[in-house]
Amino acid sequence: MYGHDGRRIRLMYVDDNNVAVEREIAALRAAWEGLRGADWAPGAEADRRIARKAGREGSVVTAMSWALISVLAATLLFIALLFTEDSAMSPEWILITPVVTFFVVWIGSRLRNGSR
């Protein structure tokens, strides 16, 4: 749930372990819609904050995905080079590659999302 300033508010005990989530959310939404009044309008600043937070979280998820893929690619490349007896790649590159990939993709995604 988000407050009127766009900050996320955690709803305690609204999870699959304690309540029927869909029913609880429907009840909360009905109460909110009844109390908000007819003159209510979404806040532009809150919408911007929510969109920025979603963009930041999306950037991190994208970067983590690419970093995990790069671990697999670096490992496969290392194994292939190991069988060819080529010492062009040392094992630490299996650890360095995902870190570099994460930061490159994360910064690129943030720059791309910031220009929109």
N, CA, C and O atoms as a printed pandas DataFrame, in Angstrom:
     atom_number atom_name residue_name chain_id  residue_number  x_coord  y_coord  z_coord
0              1         N          MET        A               1    0.852   -1.155    0.000
1              2        CA          MET        A               1    0.000    0.000    0.000
2              3         C          MET        A               1    0.903    1.224    0.000
3              4         O          MET        A               1    2.012    1.184    0.532
4              5         N          TYR        A               2    0.428    2.310   -0.596
5              6        CA          TYR        A               2    1.188    3.542   -0.649
6              7         C          TYR        A               2    0.416    4.658    0.053
7              8         O          TYR        A               2   -0.806    4.743   -0.062
8              9         N          GLY        A               3    1.129    5.502    0.770
9             10        CA          GLY        A               3    0.520    6.664    1.405
10            11         C          GLY        A               3    0.323    7.786    0.411
11            12         O          GLY        A               3    0.695    7.665   -0.756
12            13         N          HIS        A               4   -0.266    8.882    0.873
13            14        CA          HIS        A               4   -0.521   10.006   -0.029
14            15         C          HIS        A               4    0.744   10.695   -0.498
15            16         O          HIS        A               4    0.712   11.455   -1.466
16            17         N          ASP        A               5    1.862   10.442    0.173
17            18        CA          ASP        A               5    3.132   11.012   -0.257
18            19         C          ASP        A               5    3.923   10.069   -1.160
19            20         O          ASP        A               5    5.029   10.406   -1.583
20            21         N          GLY        A               6    3.369    8.885   -1.461
21            22        CA          GLY        A               6    4.039    7.937   -2.352
22            23         C          GLY        A               6    4.933    6.954   -1.644
23            24         O          GLY        A               6    5.569    6.125   -2.295
24            25         N          ARG        A               7    5.002    7.019   -0.322
25            26        CA          ARG        A               7    5.834    6.064    0.428
26            27         C          ARG        A               7    5.070    4.760    0.636
27            28         O          ARG        A               7    3.858    4.754    0.852
28            29         N          ARG        A               8    5.809    3.663    0.564
29            30        CA          ARG        A               8    5.209    2.345    0.738
30            31         C          ARG        A               8    4.904    2.110    2.218
31            32         O          ARG        A               8    5.723    2.404    3.089
32            33         N          ILE        A               9    3.709    1.575    2.486
33            34        CA          ILE        A               9    3.280    1.244    3.834
34            35         C          ILE        A               9    3.043   -0.263    3.882
35            36         O          ILE        A               9    2.272   -0.805    3.091
36            37         N          ARG        A              10    3.705   -0.920    4.805
37            38        CA          ARG        A              10    3.522   -2.364    4.949
38            39         C          ARG        A              10    2.264   -2.634    5.765
39            40         O          ARG        A              10    2.037   -2.021    6.808
40            41         N          LEU        A              11    1.465   -3.547    5.275
41            42        CA          LEU        A              11    0.268   -3.963    5.987
42            43         C          LEU        A              11    0.611   -5.207    6.797
43            44         O          LEU        A              11    0.821   -6.286    6.242
44            45         N          MET        A              12    0.665   -5.046    8.095
45            46        CA          MET        A              12    1.050   -6.149    8.967
46            47         C          MET        A              12    0.017   -7.266    8.895
47            48         O          MET        A              12   -1.187   -7.011    8.923
48            49         N          TYR        A              13    0.475   -8.459    8.807
49            50        CA          TYR        A              13   -0.333   -9.678    8.814
50            51         C          TYR        A              13   -1.233   -9.837    7.599
51            52         O          TYR        A              13   -2.129  -10.682    7.614
52            53         N          VAL        A              14   -1.025   -9.052    6.549
53            54        CA          VAL        A              14   -1.768   -9.269    5.305
54            55         C          VAL        A              14   -0.848  -10.081    4.408
55            56         O          VAL        A              14   -0.135   -9.545    3.560
56            57         N          ASP        A              15   -0.885  -11.366    4.618
57            58        CA          ASP        A              15   -0.082  -12.288    3.826
58            59         C          ASP        A              15   -0.824  -13.611    3.731
59            60         O          ASP        A              15   -1.860  -13.795    4.369
60            61         N          ASP        A              16   -0.306  -14.511    2.951
61            62        CA          ASP        A              16   -0.975  -15.793    2.730
62            63         C          ASP        A              16   -1.033  -16.662    3.985
63            64         O          ASP        A              16   -1.836  -17.593    4.053
64            65         N          ASN        A              17   -0.201  -16.370    4.966
65            66        CA          ASN        A              17   -0.172  -17.193    6.177
66            67         C          ASN        A              17   -1.279  -16.839    7.160
67            68         O          ASN        A              17   -1.722  -17.696    7.925
68            69         N          ASN        A              18   -1.735  -15.583    7.151
69            70        CA          ASN        A              18   -2.667  -15.132    8.178
70            71         C          ASN        A              18   -4.082  -14.847    7.684
71            72         O          ASN        A              18   -5.035  -15.012    8.445
72            73         N          VAL        A              19   -4.241  -14.429    6.449
73            74        CA          VAL        A              19   -5.569  -14.050    5.941
74            75         C          VAL        A              19   -5.713  -14.471    4.485
75            76         O          VAL        A              19   -4.741  -14.829    3.820
76            77         N          ALA        A              20   -6.946  -14.417    4.012
77            78        CA          ALA        A              20   -7.201  -14.582    2.584
78            79         C          ALA        A              20   -6.905  -13.223    1.941
79            80         O          ALA        A              20   -7.698  -12.289    2.063
80            81         N          VAL        A              21   -5.787  -13.120    1.271
81            82        CA          VAL        A              21   -5.266  -11.832    0.814
82            83         C          VAL        A              21   -6.249  -11.110   -0.107
83            84         O          VAL        A              21   -6.489   -9.917    0.075
84            85         N          GLU        A              22   -6.815  -11.795   -1.078
85            86        CA          GLU        A              22   -7.713  -11.135   -2.021
86            87         C          GLU        A              22   -8.920  -10.537   -1.312
87            88         O          GLU        A              22   -9.327   -9.415   -1.610
88            89         N          ARG        A              23   -9.496  -11.291   -0.368
89            90        CA          ARG        A              23  -10.657  -10.802    0.375
90            91         C          ARG        A              23  -10.272   -9.614    1.248
91            92         O          ARG        A              23  -11.017   -8.638    1.325
92            93         N          GLU        A              24   -9.125   -9.685    1.900
93            94        CA          GLU        A              24   -8.680   -8.605    2.781
94            95         C          GLU        A              24   -8.391   -7.332    1.988
95            96         O          GLU        A              24   -8.761   -6.238    2.412
96            97         N          ILE        A              25   -7.738   -7.472    0.847
97            98        CA          ILE        A              25   -7.451   -6.304    0.016
98            99         C          ILE        A              25   -8.738   -5.683   -0.517
99           100         O          ILE        A              25   -8.858   -4.460   -0.587
100          101         N          ALA        A              26   -9.700   -6.522   -0.892
101          102        CA          ALA        A              26  -10.995   -6.003   -1.360
102          103         C          ALA        A              26  -11.691   -5.222   -0.250
103          104         O          ALA        A              26  -12.283   -4.175   -0.513
104          105         N          ALA        A              27  -11.628   -5.715    0.984
105          106        CA          ALA        A              27  -12.241   -5.006    2.112
106          107         C          ALA        A              27  -11.527   -3.692    2.390
107          108         O          ALA        A              27  -12.174   -2.673    2.631
108          109         N          LEU        A              28  -10.192   -3.706    2.357
109          110        CA          LEU        A              28   -9.424   -2.472    2.563
110          111         C          LEU        A              28   -9.697   -1.449    1.466
111          112         O          LEU        A              28   -9.839   -0.258    1.741
112          113         N          ARG        A              29   -9.769   -1.920    0.221
113          114        CA          ARG        A              29  -10.041   -1.017   -0.901
114          115         C          ARG        A              29  -11.438   -0.404   -0.782
115          116         O          ARG        A              29  -11.615    0.787   -1.035
116          117         N          ALA        A              30  -12.430   -1.212   -0.399
117          118        CA          ALA        A              30  -13.798   -0.703   -0.247
118          119         C          ALA        A              30  -13.863    0.347    0.862
119          120         O          ALA        A              30  -14.522    1.376    0.706
120          121         N          ALA        A              31  -13.183    0.091    1.979
121          122        CA          ALA        A              31  -13.162    1.068    3.072
122          123         C          ALA        A              31  -12.470    2.352    2.635
123          124         O          ALA        A              31  -12.940    3.447    2.944
124          125         N          TRP        A              32  -11.362    2.225    1.923
125          126        CA          TRP        A              32  -10.623    3.399    1.459
126          127         C          TRP        A              32  -11.455    4.214    0.483
127          128         O          TRP        A              32  -11.523    5.439    0.591
128          129         N          GLU        A              33  -12.087    3.542   -0.466
129          130        CA          GLU        A              33  -12.900    4.254   -1.449
130          131         C          GLU        A              33  -14.091    4.941   -0.795
131          132         O          GLU        A              33  -14.522    6.001   -1.250
132          133         N          GLY        A              34  -14.623    4.352    0.261
133          134        CA          GLY        A              34  -15.734    4.976    0.966
134          135         C          GLY        A              34  -15.307    6.185    1.774
135          136         O          GLY        A              34  -16.078    7.132    1.929
136          137         N          LEU        A              35  -14.086    6.165    2.290
137          138        CA          LEU        A              35  -13.606    7.262    3.148
138          139         C          LEU        A              35  -12.880    8.376    2.400
139          140         O          LEU        A              35  -12.717    9.472    2.937
140          141         N          ARG        A              36  -12.452    8.118    1.198
141          142        CA          ARG        A              36  -11.614    9.118    0.518
142          143         C          ARG        A              36  -12.401   10.321    0.016
143          144         O          ARG        A              36  -11.820   11.394   -0.146
144          145         N          GLY        A              37  -13.669   10.187   -0.230
145          146        CA          GLY        A              37  -14.495   11.309   -0.649
146          147         C          GLY        A              37  -14.565   11.443   -2.158
147          148         O          GLY        A              37  -13.749   10.888   -2.895
148          149         N          ALA        A              38  -15.563   12.196   -2.593
149          150        CA          ALA        A              38  -15.807   12.348   -4.036
150          151         C          ALA        A              38  -14.787   13.262   -4.706
151          152         O          ALA        A              38  -14.554   13.151   -5.909
152          153         N          ASP        A              39  -14.185   14.155   -3.947
153          154        CA          ASP        A              39  -13.241   15.113   -4.536
154          155         C          ASP        A              39  -11.804   14.605   -4.547
155          156         O          ASP        A              39  -10.886   15.374   -4.830
156          157         N          TRP        A              40  -11.590   13.329   -4.244
157          158        CA          TRP        A              40  -10.248   12.763   -4.213
158          159         C          TRP        A              40   -9.668   12.677   -5.621
159          160         O          TRP        A              40  -10.372   12.340   -6.573
160          161         N          ALA        A              41   -8.396   12.981   -5.742
161          162        CA          ALA        A              41   -7.657   12.835   -7.003
162          163         C          ALA        A              41   -6.276   12.276   -6.666
163          164         O          ALA        A              41   -5.713   12.600   -5.620
164          165         N          PRO        A              42   -5.730   11.437   -7.548
165          166        CA          PRO        A              42   -4.382   10.908   -7.273
166          167         C          PRO        A              42   -3.355   12.042   -7.223
167          168         O          PRO        A              42   -3.436   13.008   -7.981
168          169         N          GLY        A              43   -2.400   11.901   -6.324
169          170        CA          GLY        A              43   -1.350   12.907   -6.191
170          171         C          GLY        A              43   -0.250   12.684   -7.227
171          172         O          GLY        A              43    0.270   11.577   -7.371
172          173         N          ALA        A              44    0.093   13.748   -7.939
173          174        CA          ALA        A              44    1.113   13.640   -8.986
174          175         C          ALA        A              44    2.478   13.286   -8.390
175          176         O          ALA        A              44    3.216   12.485   -8.964
176          177         N          GLU        A              45    2.811   13.876   -7.251
177          178        CA          GLU        A              45    4.109   13.604   -6.624
178          179         C          GLU        A              45    4.180   12.157   -6.144
179          180         O          GLU        A              45    5.217   11.508   -6.282
180          181         N          ALA        A              46    3.096   11.655   -5.588
181          182        CA          ALA        A              46    3.069   10.264   -5.137
182          183         C          ALA        A              46    3.230    9.322   -6.319
183          184         O          ALA        A              46    3.959    8.334   -6.226
184          185         N          ASP        A              47    2.562    9.611   -7.423
185          186        CA          ASP        A              47    2.709    8.772   -8.616
186          187         C          ASP        A              47    4.143    8.774   -9.128
187          188         O          ASP        A              47    4.655    7.734   -9.542
188          189         N          ARG        A              48    4.796    9.934   -9.102
189          190        CA          ARG        A              48    6.194   10.019   -9.540
190          191         C          ARG        A              48    7.108    9.211   -8.624
191          192         O          ARG        A              48    8.007    8.515   -9.095
192          193         N          ARG        A              49    6.875    9.304   -7.311
193          194        CA          ARG        A              49    7.710    8.548   -6.364
194          195         C          ARG        A              49    7.547    7.049   -6.558
195          196         O          ARG        A              49    8.525    6.302   -6.528
196          197         N          ILE        A              50    6.300    6.609   -6.757
197          198        CA          ILE        A              50    6.027    5.189   -6.958
198          199         C          ILE        A              50    6.691    4.707   -8.245
199          200         O          ILE        A              50    7.282    3.628   -8.279
200          201         N          ALA        A              51    6.592    5.515   -9.303
201          202        CA          ALA        A              51    7.203    5.136  -10.587
202          203         C          ALA        A              51    8.728    5.079  -10.474
203          204         O          ALA        A              51    9.354    4.173  -11.025
204          205         N          ARG        A              52    9.335    6.046   -9.759
205          206        CA          ARG        A              52   10.795    6.039   -9.590
206          207         C          ARG        A              52   11.246    4.809   -8.804
207          208         O          ARG        A              52   12.245    4.180   -9.152
208          209         N          LYS        A              53   10.511    4.467   -7.747
209          210        CA          LYS        A              53   10.882    3.302   -6.950
210          211         C          LYS        A              53   10.751    2.031   -7.781
211          212         O          LYS        A              53   11.614    1.155   -7.713
212          213         N          ALA        A              54    9.687    1.922   -8.559
213          214        CA          ALA        A              54    9.515    0.748   -9.420
214          215         C          ALA        A              54   10.639    0.684  -10.452
215          216         O          ALA        A              54   11.121   -0.403  -10.768
216          217         N          GLY        A              55   11.060    1.827  -10.978
217          218        CA          GLY        A              55   12.170    1.862  -11.930
218          219         C          GLY        A              55   13.477    1.412  -11.301
219          220         O          GLY        A              55   14.240    0.665  -11.913
220          221         N          ARG        A              56   13.738    1.868  -10.072
221          222        CA          ARG        A              56   14.963    1.455   -9.372
222          223         C          ARG        A              56   14.959   -0.048   -9.115
223          224         O          ARG        A              56   15.963   -0.727   -9.336
224          225         N          GLU        A              57   13.823   -0.562   -8.648
225          226        CA          GLU        A              57   13.744   -1.999   -8.384
226          227         C          GLU        A              57   13.881   -2.797   -9.673
227          228         O          GLU        A              57   14.516   -3.851   -9.682
228          229         N          GLY        A              58   13.298   -2.312  -10.750
229          230        CA          GLY        A              58   13.424   -2.992  -12.044
230          231         C          GLY        A              58   14.857   -3.001  -12.538
231          232         O          GLY        A              58   15.305   -3.983  -13.129
232          233         N          SER        A              59   15.584   -1.909  -12.302
233          234        CA          SER        A              59   16.986   -1.841  -12.703
234          235         C          SER        A              59   17.827   -2.882  -11.973
235          236         O          SER        A              59   18.686   -3.528  -12.574
236          237         N          VAL        A              60   17.578   -3.041  -10.686
237          238        CA          VAL        A              60   18.343   -4.007   -9.899
238          239         C          VAL        A              60   18.026   -5.431  -10.341
239          240         O          VAL        A              60   18.927   -6.261  -10.456
240          241         N          VAL        A              61   16.744   -5.719  -10.589
241          242        CA          VAL        A              61   16.357   -7.070  -11.019
242          243         C          VAL        A              61   16.980   -7.389  -12.375
243          244         O          VAL        A              61   17.482   -8.494  -12.584
244          245         N          THR        A              62   16.950   -6.438  -13.286
245          246        CA          THR        A              62   17.556   -6.642  -14.604
246          247         C          THR        A              62   19.060   -6.886  -14.480
247          248         O          THR        A              62   19.600   -7.793  -15.114
248          249         N          ALA        A              63   19.729   -6.080  -13.667
249          250        CA          ALA        A              63   21.171   -6.233  -13.484
250          251         C          ALA        A              63   21.514   -7.576  -12.840
251          252         O          ALA        A              63   22.486   -8.221  -13.231
252          253         N          MET        A              64   20.721   -7.997  -11.857
253          254        CA          MET        A              64   20.974   -9.292  -11.220
254          255         C          MET        A              64   20.785  -10.436  -12.212
255          256         O          MET        A              64   21.550  -11.401  -12.202
256          257         N          SER        A              65   19.779  -10.332  -13.061
257          258        CA          SER        A              65   19.551  -11.374  -14.069
258          259         C          SER        A              65   20.740  -11.487  -15.010
259          260         O          SER        A              65   21.217  -12.586  -15.290
260          261         N          TRP        A              66   21.210  -10.359  -15.490
261          262        CA          TRP        A              66   22.368  -10.377  -16.399
262          263         C          TRP        A              66   23.621  -10.883  -15.686
263          264         O          TRP        A              66   24.433  -11.586  -16.287
264          265         N          ALA        A              67   23.785  -10.529  -14.407
265          266        CA          ALA        A              67   24.951  -11.001  -13.655
266          267         C          ALA        A              67   24.913  -12.520  -13.495
267          268         O          ALA        A              67   25.943  -13.182  -13.627
268          269         N          LEU        A              68   23.743  -13.070  -13.215
269          270        CA          LEU        A              68   23.634  -14.527  -13.092
270          271         C          LEU        A              68   23.920  -15.225  -14.415
271          272         O          LEU        A              68   24.572  -16.269  -14.444
272          273         N          ILE        A              69   23.434  -14.651  -15.500
273          274        CA          ILE        A              69   23.715  -15.223  -16.822
274          275         C          ILE        A              69   25.209  -15.156  -17.119
275          276         O          ILE        A              69   25.775  -16.073  -17.713
276          277         N          SER        A              70   25.847  -14.054  -16.698
277          278        CA          SER        A              70   27.280  -13.913  -16.972
278          279         C          SER        A              70   28.110  -14.919  -16.168
279          280         O          SER        A              70   29.184  -15.322  -16.614
280          281         N          VAL        A              71   27.624  -15.328  -14.990
281          282        CA          VAL        A              71   28.330  -16.369  -14.229
282          283         C          VAL        A              71   28.347  -17.656  -15.042
283          284         O          VAL        A              71   29.386  -18.305  -15.170
284          285         N          LEU        A              72   27.206  -18.016  -15.581
285          286        CA          LEU        A              72   27.117  -19.224  -16.398
286          287         C          LEU        A              72   28.019  -19.110  -17.627
287          288         O          LEU        A              72   28.757  -20.041  -17.947
288          289         N          ALA        A              73   27.957  -17.966  -18.314
289          290        CA          ALA        A              73   28.776  -17.784  -19.511
290          291         C          ALA        A              73   30.276  -17.832  -19.177
291          292         O          ALA        A              73   31.052  -18.458  -19.898
292          293         N          ALA        A              74   30.678  -17.172  -18.088
293          294        CA          ALA        A              74   32.095  -17.177  -17.711
294          295         C          ALA        A              74   32.548  -18.573  -17.311
295          296         O          ALA        A              74   33.666  -18.977  -17.631
296          297         N          THR        A              75   31.698  -19.308  -16.622
297          298        CA          THR        A              75   32.045  -20.674  -16.229
298          299         C          THR        A              75   32.209  -21.568  -17.452
299          300         O          THR        A              75   33.178  -22.320  -17.556
300          301         N          LEU        A              76   31.255  -21.479  -18.378
301          302        CA          LEU        A              76   31.354  -22.276  -19.601
302          303         C          LEU        A              76   32.593  -21.912  -20.408
303          304         O          LEU        A              76   33.271  -22.786  -20.948
304          305         N          LEU        A              77   32.883  -20.618  -20.488
305          306        CA          LEU        A              77   34.081  -20.191  -21.215
306          307         C          LEU        A              77   35.339  -20.708  -20.531
307          308         O          LEU        A              77   36.264  -21.169  -21.199
308          309         N          PHE        A              78   35.379  -20.634  -19.205
309          310        CA          PHE        A              78   36.531  -21.133  -18.465
310          311         C          PHE        A              78   36.728  -22.631  -18.701
311          312         O          PHE        A              78   37.852  -23.083  -18.921
312          313         N          ILE        A              79   35.638  -23.400  -18.656
313          314        CA          ILE        A              79   35.738  -24.850  -18.885
314          315         C          ILE        A              79   36.195  -25.147  -20.311
315          316         O          ILE        A              79   37.018  -26.036  -20.529
316          317         N          ALA        A              80   35.664  -24.408  -21.274
317          318        CA          ALA        A              80   36.069  -24.615  -22.666
318          319         C          ALA        A              80   37.553  -24.308  -22.846
319          320         O          ALA        A              80   38.263  -25.041  -23.535
320          321         N          LEU        A              81   38.017  -23.228  -22.227
321          322        CA          LEU        A              81   39.429  -22.875  -22.336
322          323         C          LEU        A              81   40.303  -23.852  -21.557
323          324         O          LEU        A              81   41.465  -24.061  -21.904
324          325         N          LEU        A              82   39.749  -24.446  -20.511
325          326        CA          LEU        A              82   40.493  -25.427  -19.733
326          327         C          LEU        A              82   40.791  -26.671  -20.565
327          328         O          LEU        A              82   41.882  -27.234  -20.478
328          329         N          PHE        A              83   39.821  -27.096  -21.370
329          330        CA          PHE        A              83   40.017  -28.272  -22.217
330          331         C          PHE        A              83   40.942  -27.998  -23.395
331          332         O          PHE        A              83   41.548  -28.926  -23.932
332          333         N          THR        A              84   41.058  -26.754  -23.799
333          334        CA          THR        A              84   41.960  -26.421  -24.897
334          335         C          THR        A              84   43.356  -26.087  -24.389
335          336         O          THR        A              84   44.261  -25.791  -25.170
336          337         N          GLU        A              85   43.518  -26.140  -23.068
337          338        CA          GLU        A              85   44.796  -25.845  -22.420
338          339         C          GLU        A              85   45.295  -24.444  -22.745
339          340         O          GLU        A              85   46.498  -24.193  -22.811
340          341         N          ASP        A              86   44.351  -23.546  -22.946
341          342        CA          ASP        A              86   44.689  -22.134  -23.178
342          343         C          ASP        A              86   44.560  -21.416  -21.830
343          344         O          ASP        A              86   43.514  -21.490  -21.185
344          345         N          SER        A              87   45.585  -20.746  -21.420
345          346        CA          SER        A              87   45.554  -20.069  -20.122
346          347         C          SER        A              87   45.147  -18.604  -20.276
347          348         O          SER        A              87   45.649  -17.740  -19.556
348          349         N          ALA        A              88   44.258  -18.331  -21.194
349          350        CA          ALA        A              88   43.837  -16.946  -21.444
350          351         C          ALA        A              88   42.903  -16.417  -20.364
351          352         O          ALA        A              88   42.711  -15.206  -20.251
352          353         N          MET        A              89   42.318  -17.314  -19.566
353          354        CA          MET        A              89   41.355  -16.875  -18.562
354          355         C          MET        A              89   41.653  -17.546  -17.232
355          356         O          MET        A              89   41.734  -18.771  -17.148
356          357         N          SER        A              90   41.815  -16.738  -16.198
357          358        CA          SER        A              90   42.048  -17.300  -14.868
358          359         C          SER        A              90   40.702  -17.472  -14.149
359          360         O          SER        A              90   39.721  -16.824  -14.515
360          361         N          PRO        A              91   40.649  -18.333  -13.138
361          362        CA          PRO        A              91   39.368  -18.637  -12.477
362          363         C          PRO        A              91   38.696  -17.440  -11.810
363          364         O          PRO        A              91   37.472  -17.408  -11.690
364          365         N          GLU        A              92   39.473  -16.471  -11.382
365          366        CA          GLU        A              92   38.849  -15.326  -10.708
366          367         C          GLU        A              92   37.931  -14.517  -11.624
367          368         O          GLU        A              92   37.097  -13.748  -11.146
368          369         N          TRP        A              93   38.082  -14.687  -12.932
369          370        CA          TRP        A              93   37.183  -13.995  -13.859
370          371         C          TRP        A              93   35.747  -14.493  -13.745
371          372         O          TRP        A              93   34.810  -13.787  -14.119
372          373         N          ILE        A              94   35.574  -15.704  -13.228
373          374        CA          ILE        A              94   34.221  -16.209  -12.994
374          375         C          ILE        A              94   33.530  -15.367  -11.918
375          376         O          ILE        A              94   32.307  -15.236  -11.927
376          377         N          LEU        A              95   34.298  -14.803  -11.005
377          378        CA          LEU        A              95   33.741  -13.929   -9.968
378          379         C          LEU        A              95   33.721  -12.463  -10.378
379          380         O          LEU        A              95   32.813  -11.725   -9.995
380          381         N          ILE        A              96   34.700  -12.043  -11.142
381          382        CA          ILE        A              96   34.793  -10.640  -11.549
382          383         C          ILE        A              96   33.738  -10.299  -12.597
383          384         O          ILE        A              96   33.148   -9.219  -12.553
384          385         N          THR        A              97   33.498  -11.206  -13.530
385          386        CA          THR        A              97   32.568  -10.942  -14.634
386          387         C          THR        A              97   31.164  -10.567  -14.159
387          388         O          THR        A              97   30.617   -9.582  -14.655
388          389         N          PRO        A              98   30.546  -11.307  -13.217
389          390        CA          PRO        A              98   29.191  -10.911  -12.808
390          391         C          PRO        A              98   29.140   -9.574  -12.077
391          392         O          PRO        A              98   28.159   -8.840  -12.199
392          393         N          VAL        A              99   30.181   -9.252  -11.324
393          394        CA          VAL        A              99   30.196   -7.970  -10.623
394          395         C          VAL        A              99   30.251   -6.825  -11.628
395          396         O          VAL        A              99   29.496   -5.858  -11.522
396          397         N          VAL        A             100   31.143   -6.939  -12.596
397          398        CA          VAL        A             100   31.253   -5.906  -13.627
398          399         C          VAL        A             100   29.970   -5.831  -14.441
399          400         O          VAL        A             100   29.479   -4.741  -14.736
400          401         N          THR        A             101   29.429   -6.986  -14.804
401          402        CA          THR        A             101   28.185   -7.021  -15.574
402          403         C          THR        A             101   27.051   -6.372  -14.796
403          404         O          THR        A             101   26.277   -5.597  -15.359
404          405         N          PHE        A             102   26.944   -6.680  -13.503
405          406        CA          PHE        A             102   25.893   -6.081  -12.682
406          407         C          PHE        A             102   25.971   -4.565  -12.721
407          408         O          PHE        A             102   24.971   -3.899  -12.987
408          409         N          PHE        A             103   27.159   -4.010  -12.457
409          410        CA          PHE        A             103   27.272   -2.557  -12.395
410          411         C          PHE        A             103   27.055   -1.900  -13.755
411          412         O          PHE        A             103   26.440   -0.837  -13.832
412          413         N          VAL        A             104   27.545   -2.509  -14.818
413          414        CA          VAL        A             104   27.350   -1.933  -16.153
414          415         C          VAL        A             104   25.869   -1.923  -16.523
415          416         O          VAL        A             104   25.353   -0.907  -16.989
416          417         N          VAL        A             105   25.188   -3.044  -16.319
417          418        CA          VAL        A             105   23.762   -3.117  -16.666
418          419         C          VAL        A             105   22.940   -2.223  -15.748
419          420         O          VAL        A             105   22.014   -1.552  -16.204
420          421         N          TRP        A             106   23.267   -2.207  -14.460
421          422        CA          TRP        A             106   22.520   -1.394  -13.498
422          423         C          TRP        A             106   22.640    0.091  -13.822
423          424         O          TRP        A             106   21.639    0.806  -13.853
424          425         N          ILE        A             107   23.862    0.550  -14.062
425          426        CA          ILE        A             107   24.062    1.972  -14.386
426          427         C          ILE        A             107   23.418    2.300  -15.729
427          428         O          ILE        A             107   22.783    3.346  -15.869
428          429         N          GLY        A             108   23.573    1.430  -16.708
429          430        CA          GLY        A             108   22.943    1.668  -18.010
430          431         C          GLY        A             108   21.422    1.721  -17.911
431          432         O          GLY        A             108   20.783    2.558  -18.548
432          433         N          SER        A             109   20.849    0.832  -17.115
433          434        CA          SER        A             109   19.404    0.818  -16.931
434          435         C          SER        A             109   18.925    2.060  -16.192
435          436         O          SER        A             109   17.882    2.622  -16.526
436          437         N          ARG        A             110   19.678    2.483  -15.197
437          438        CA          ARG        A             110   19.302    3.710  -14.470
438          439         C          ARG        A             110   19.382    4.936  -15.370
439          440         O          ARG        A             110   18.516    5.810  -15.311
440          441         N          LEU        A             111   20.418    5.004  -16.202
441          442        CA          LEU        A             111   20.539    6.131  -17.135
442          443         C          LEU        A             111   19.411    6.108  -18.154
443          444         O          LEU        A             111   18.837    7.149  -18.476
444          445         N          ARG        A             112   19.092    4.926  -18.661
445          446        CA          ARG        A             112   17.992    4.811  -19.624
446          447         C          ARG        A             112   16.660    5.197  -19.004
447          448         O          ARG        A             112   15.876    5.926  -19.612
448          449         N          ASN        A             113   16.401    4.710  -17.791
449          450        CA          ASN        A             113   15.142    5.031  -17.107
450          451         C          ASN        A             113   15.077    6.490  -16.683
451          452         O          ASN        A             113   13.997    7.077  -16.623
452          453         N          GLY        A             114   16.223    7.068  -16.391
453          454        CA          GLY        A             114   16.257    8.482  -15.992
454          455         C          GLY        A             114   15.977    9.423  -17.154
455          456         O          GLY        A             114   15.547   10.557  -16.940
456          457         N          SER        A             115   16.212    8.976  -18.365
457          458        CA          SER        A             115   16.003    9.858  -19.529
458          459         C          SER        A             115   14.557    9.846  -19.993
459          460         O          SER        A             115   14.192   10.589  -20.905
460          461         N          ARG        A             116   13.726    9.007  -19.373
461          462        CA          ARG        A             116   12.307    8.954  -19.776
462          463         C          ARG        A             116   11.479    9.937  -19.013
463          464         O          ARG        A             116   10.270   10.024  -19.226
